[in-house]
């Protein structure tokens, strides 16, 4: 039996100070596919298409903002910073900060298995929310929202706390201290074709050091390397 949460799309709009004209698109952004699976209603739609749209809008807005803020940075460095901002765990953390999980419409099974806190659900819902705001308010509205919710992350970048190429750093550390070169292996691919989530393992001497996930293999490798650096740092 499908269930919806007690909090409404209207309440989310109020909590986030969103002036949504078409509240139905916001409801759609909050609807996880598990709700459709249990509702047995062929007319319902999940937030996956909005997630696809929001991912593209987010990438464009973040790219433009970094381009304007950092005129002296190279394309490679800008790409690394963008990858940090749009990766799924960053988005999941932002979604937690917004309490977005409280407003998701889930199936009972997903609800009972902790779906409101699942990082993939949170990051996907945030991208769907961005897609909904884009459809309702255009590029300007989506940009205002994105820059507002990413303000803490952008401040950390400005303070120099983020980001270097984690793959390069891991290779340098592994070669210097362990005389080994990291290798990367695709572990799994999940999700629909338009919103795939890739998981990659980074290995040292054929042993799995860490795993990372991302919307493509390159981002997954960067995340695996970042987590690998954390493991090596904890061991030293």
C-alpha positions in Angstrom: 0.0 0.0 0.0 1.4 3.4 -1.0 1.7 6.2 1.5 2.4 9.9 1.2 4.1 12.0 3.9 2.1 14.3 6.1 3.9 17.4 4.9 2.6 19.0 1.7 4.2 20.6 -1.3 2.7 23.9 -0.1 4.4 23.5 3.2 7.8 22.9 1.5 7.2 26.0 -0.6 6.6 28.0 2.5 9.6 26.6 4.3 11.9 27.4 1.5 10.3 30.7 0.6 9.4 29.6 -2.9 6.8 31.5 -4.8 5.6 28.6 -6.9 2.8 29.4 -9.3 2.2 25.8 -10.4 2.1 23.7 -7.2 1.5 20.5 -9.1 5.0 20.6 -10.6 6.4 20.9 -7.0 4.3 17.9 -6.0 5.8 16.0 -8.9 9.3 16.9 -7.8 8.7 15.2 -4.5 7.2 12.0 -5.8 9.6 9.0 -5.7 9.1 6.1 -8.1 8.4 3.8 -5.1 5.1 5.6 -4.6 4.0 4.8 -8.1 5.0 1.1 -7.8 2.6 0.7 -4.9 -0.1 3.1 -5.9 -1.2 1.1 -8.9 -2.2 4.2 -10.8 -1.0 4.4 -14.4 -1.7 8.2 -14.6 0.9 9.1 -11.9 4.4 10.1 -12.7 7.6 10.1 -10.6 10.2 12.9 -10.3 12.8 11.2 -12.5 12.2 13.3 -15.6 12.4 16.5 -13.5 15.6 15.1 -11.9 17.1 14.8 -15.4 16.1 18.4 -16.2 17.3 19.7 -12.9 20.7 18.0 -13.3 21.2 19.9 -16.6 20.0 23.2 -15.1 22.3 22.8 -12.0 25.3 22.1 -14.2 24.7 25.1 -16.3 24.1 27.5 -13.4 27.1 26.3 -11.5 29.3 26.4 -14.5 28.3 30.0 -15.3 28.8 31.1 -11.7 32.3 29.5 -11.4 33.3 31.0 -14.8 32.3 34.5 -13.6 33.8 34.2 -10.1 37.2 32.7 -11.1 38.4 34.3 -14.4 41.9 33.1 -13.8 41.2 29.4 -13.2 41.9 26.8 -15.9 39.2 24.7 -17.5 40.5 21.7 -15.6 40.3 23.4 -12.2 36.9 24.8 -12.9 35.7 21.3 -13.9 37.1 19.8 -10.6 35.2 22.5 -8.5 32.0 21.9 -10.5 32.3 18.2 -10.0 32.5 18.8 -6.2 29.4 21.0 -6.2 27.2 18.7 -8.3 28.2 15.3 -7.0 25.5 13.3 -5.3 26.8 13.4 -1.8 27.2 17.2 -1.8 23.6 17.5 -3.1 22.4 15.0 -0.5 24.0 17.1 2.2 22.3 20.2 0.9 19.0 18.4 0.8 19.4 17.3 4.4 20.1 20.9 5.3 16.8 21.9 3.7 15.0 18.9 5.4 13.9 17.8 2.0 13.5 14.2 3.0 10.6 15.2 5.3 8.5 16.1 2.2 9.2 13.2 -0.1 6.3 11.1 -1.2 7.4 7.5 -0.9 6.0 4.0 -1.1 5.6 2.2 2.2 8.5 -0.1 1.5 10.8 2.7 0.7 9.6 4.6 3.8 10.2 1.6 6.1 13.7 1.0 4.7 14.9 4.6 5.5 14.2 6.1 2.1 13.8 9.6 3.6 17.5 9.6 4.5 18.8 7.7 1.4 21.5 9.9 -0.3 20.3 8.9 -3.8 16.7 9.9 -3.0 17.8 13.2 -1.4 20.1 14.2 -4.2 17.6 13.1 -6.9 14.8 15.0 -5.2 16.9 18.2 -5.0 17.7 18.0 -8.7 14.0 17.4 -9.4 13.1 20.4 -7.2 15.6 22.5 -9.3 13.9 21.3 -12.4 10.5 22.2 -11.0 11.6 25.7 -10.1 13.2 26.1 -13.6 9.8 25.2 -15.3 7.9 27.5 -12.9 10.2 30.5 -12.7 12.7 30.1 -15.6 16.5 30.4 -15.5 16.5 33.5 -13.2 14.4 31.8 -10.6 16.4 28.6 -10.7 19.6 30.5 -10.5 18.5 32.4 -7.4 17.5 29.2 -5.7 20.7 27.3 -6.6 23.0 30.1 -5.5 21.1 30.4 -2.2 21.3 26.7 -1.3 24.9 26.4 -2.4 26.0 29.5 -0.5 27.9 27.5 2.2 29.7 25.3 -0.3 30.6 28.4 -2.5 32.0 30.1 0.6 34.2 27.1 1.4 35.6 27.2 -2.2 36.3 30.9 -1.9 38.2 30.3 1.3 40.4 27.8 -0.5 39.0 24.7 1.4 38.0 22.9 -1.8 39.0 21.3 -4.4 42.0 19.7 -5.9 42.1 16.7 -8.2 41.7 13.8 -5.7 43.0 11.2 -8.2 46.2 13.1 -8.7 46.7 13.5 -5.0 46.0 9.9 -4.3 48.4 8.7 -6.9 51.1 11.0 -5.5 50.5 9.8 -2.0 50.4 6.1 -2.9 53.5 6.3 -5.0 55.5 8.2 -2.4 54.5 6.2 0.7 53.5 2.8 -0.6 55.2 2.6 -4.0 52.0 1.6 -5.6 49.8 3.1 -8.4 46.0 3.1 -7.7 43.7 1.3 -10.1 40.0 1.9 -10.7 37.3 -0.7 -11.4 33.6 -0.1 -12.2 31.7 -1.9 -9.5 28.0 -1.3 -10.4 25.7 0.8 -12.4 22.2 1.6 -11.0 19.2 3.7 -11.9 17.3 4.5 -15.1 19.3 5.3 -18.3 18.8 9.1 -18.0 19.9 9.2 -14.4 22.5 6.5 -13.9 24.6 6.2 -10.7 28.0 4.6 -11.3 30.0 3.1 -8.4 33.8 2.7 -8.8 36.3 0.9 -6.6 39.9 2.2 -6.2 42.4 -0.5 -5.5 45.9 -0.7 -4.1 47.8 -3.9 -4.7 44.5 -5.5 -5.9 42.8 -4.7 -2.6 39.8 -2.3 -2.5 40.8 0.9 -0.7 37.5 2.8 -1.1 34.4 3.2 -3.2 32.8 6.2 -4.7 29.6 7.0 -6.7 28.7 9.6 -9.3 26.6 10.4 -12.4 29.4 9.2 -14.7 32.5 7.1 -14.3 34.9 10.1 -14.1 32.9 11.6 -11.2 32.7 8.2 -9.5 36.5 7.8 -9.8 37.1 11.2 -8.3 34.8 10.4 -5.4 36.5 7.0 -4.8 39.9 8.7 -4.8 38.7 11.3 -2.3 37.4 8.6 0.0 40.7 6.7 -0.5 42.6 9.7 0.6 40.5 9.8 3.8 41.3 6.1 4.4 45.1 6.6 4.0 45.0 9.7 6.1 43.3 7.8 8.9 45.9 5.1 8.7 48.9 7.4 8.9 
